[in-house]
Amino acid sequence: MSSSRFSRAAPWLAVAAVATTGSLVFTRATAHDARAGEPAAGIRFRVSFPAEAREAPLTGRLLVAIARDERRPPIRQVGEVGSPLFGRDVSALAPGAEAIIDARTFGHPVASLDLLPAGEYWVQPFFAVYERFDRADGHTVWLPLDRGEGQSWRRKPGNLFGEPVKVRLDPGARTDVELVCDQVIPPVEPIADTRYVKRFRIRSEALSRFWGRPMEVGATVLLPEGYDEHPDVRYPVNYIQGHHSRGAPGGFGRSKDFTKLWKAPDTPRMIYVTFQHASPYYDDSYGVNSENNGPYGDALIGELLPEVERRFRTIREPWARMLSGGSTGGWIALALQVFHPDTFGGCFALCPDSPDFRYFQIVNVYDDANAYWIERGFTRVERPTRRRTDGNISAMMKDENHYELVVGDRSRSGGQWDIWEATYSPIGPDGYPKRIWDKRTGVIDHEVAEHWRENYDLRHILETRWASLGPKLVGKLHVFVGDMDDYYLNNGTRMLERFLETTTEPAYGGSVTYRRNAGHCWGPRGAELLERMVKQIEAQAPDGADLRSWRYRVGARKVY
C-alpha cells in the first residue's frame, strides 16, 4: 500500500507554447487524432513532440496537468486530492503530429475542461511511453516497462515532458493551447557497490517466456559487519518485502540508529535482502504468480532466491530464512509464507494490505454493491480511502480511483488499486485485467471477486486449506498493525486473526499485535525486529543447527 507519491522530480526544461483566447486557431490536421464534432467553444490542448526528442512513433498516455501556481511543476501537483489532470491514450503518434485533449477528455478532480473555472493557470504536457508485449498467452498488450526508476511515470526514463507555461483558460470561449514535449527524462544512474551493500540483476527465464521479451529481477544485499573477516560463516537471511527501493536494506546508511546497530559489537549477524521486481503494472509484482502480472512467484522463489544463496554465504535452510515487510511488503511477506510454507521459517508482516477481502480496506468485494458509495435510501454515503489517526478523512475512494483512471486506463496507472487488479484479477478479453469494479461508477463485479477469493484472499486460503497448510505454518505467522491504520488495514487483519484464533490440530501458534491509536505503518523495526527474528530462528531451528557462528563479536578473528 502506498499513497500517491513522487519522490524525485525530472529535470524540467524548456518548451515552446502558444495560447490564443476567444478565436479559432486553424492547425494542421492529423489522421491519428481526427475526431468529428469539434466544439465551437471550449479549451483545447494540441500536444506534440519533435523528432529531436523521439524519432519513433509513440504509443502511450498523453497527460496535461493544470495548476494555479508555479511553486512546483503542475505534473508534481496532481494526485487524488491534487490539481487537475487530464489524460487519454495515443497510438503510433508520429513526431510533429498532434494529439488533442479537450472537453471530451476525462479528468480529475475536474471531470471535464468545460468545468474548469476561467482564469490564469500553469499548464504542463507529458507523454508516458508504452511498449509492446507479445505475451505467451497470445495477448498483445501495451504497457510501461520499468527502466530502473521503480515504475514511476513522472520519472521514468524515456518519457517526454515540456516545461510549464502560463496561459489564460476559459471554457466559455474558444481557447486553443499548443504544447510541445521536447524534453526526455534521462536514464537512472547506477549506484556503486560498497563493502556492505551489493546489487545484482538476473534475467528471469519464467518472466521472459511469459512476457515475450527479456525480463529481469534483482536484489539489493546488505552484508553483516565482519562478513569478509569471517569467510567460513554462513548467515541467516531477512528477506525484506516492499516497494521498489534503490536504498540499502533496513535503512542502512540512511538511518543513524540502524547503521549503528548493524556495526555494533554484539549485534547478531544476518544478511538483509530486498527484492527488486517492478512489473509492467507497478513498482513491485506482489511476489505471486498472476494471470496478468506473470509468474513472479516462480521468478522470485525459483530463480532469484537461489541466486542470492549462490552468490552469498547464507544458511540454505528454511529455519534461517525470515520474511518481513510493511504495507504492500507486509502482504507479500504473508503471501510468500503461506504459498511457500516449506521455504521460509517465519514472517513478520507490518500493516499488511488486506489479507481478507471482506475488508478490502473498507469494501466487502463479495457482498457490497458499490466500492465508492453506501446507499441509505435518500442518502448516499461516500467511502473514504485514507484517514488520519484522529479520524479526519484525507482522501475518498472514488477520487483515488478516478485519478488512477486519468493516469492510465486498463489498470495501467501504476497506482495501488490498479496493481491489485493486475495481480488478483483474471485476464479480460482484451488481454488486460478484468476490473473488480467499474472505475468510473464503483459498481463491483462479483464474478471477478470470486476469482480474488479463491486465489489471493489469504484468510480464505488458510481457512479452506488449514489441514495441509497449518502443520507447516505453526509459529511462523506474526502480524502487527495500528488500530487506526491510515488505510483501514486493521480491519482485514482483524478478520485474519479471528480465523487464526479458532485453529486447532494444529493451533497456529503465531501472534497478531495491535497498537492503540497507531497509524500506518506501525510495527517492530531495527533492534526490536532483529531480536524477534533471532528468537524465531532459534525456535524453528532443528536440533544440532548452527546457532553460534553468526553471533561473533566484531573484530574477533575466531568464530565462537
Secondary structure, 3 states (H helix, E strand, C coil): CCCCCCCCCCCCCCCCEEEEECCCCCCCCCCCCCCCCCCCCEEEEEEECCCCCCCCCEEEEEEEEEECCCCCCHHHCECCCCECEEEEEEEEECCCCCEEECCCCCEECCCCHHHCCCEEEEEEEEEEECEEEECCCCCEEEECCCCCCCCCHHHCCCCEECCCEEEEECCCCEEEEEEECCEECCCCCCCCCCCCEEEEEEECHHHHHHHCCCCEEEEEEECCCCCCCCCCCCECEEEEECCCCCCCHHHCCCCHHHHHHHHCCCCCCCEEEEEECCECCECCCCCCEECCCEEHHHHHHHHHHHHHHHHCCECCCHHHEEEEEECHHHHHHHHHHHHCCCCCCEEEEECCCCCCHHHECCECCCCCCECCEEEECCEEEECEEEECCCCCEEEEHHHHHHHHHHHCCCCCCCCHHHHHHHHHCCECCCCCECCCECCCCCEECHHHHHHHHHHHCHHHHHHHCHHHHHHHHCCCEEEEEECCCCCCHHHHHHHHHHHHCCCCCCCCCCEEEEECCCCCCCCCCHHHHHHHHHHHHHHHCCCCCCCCHHHCCCCCCCCC
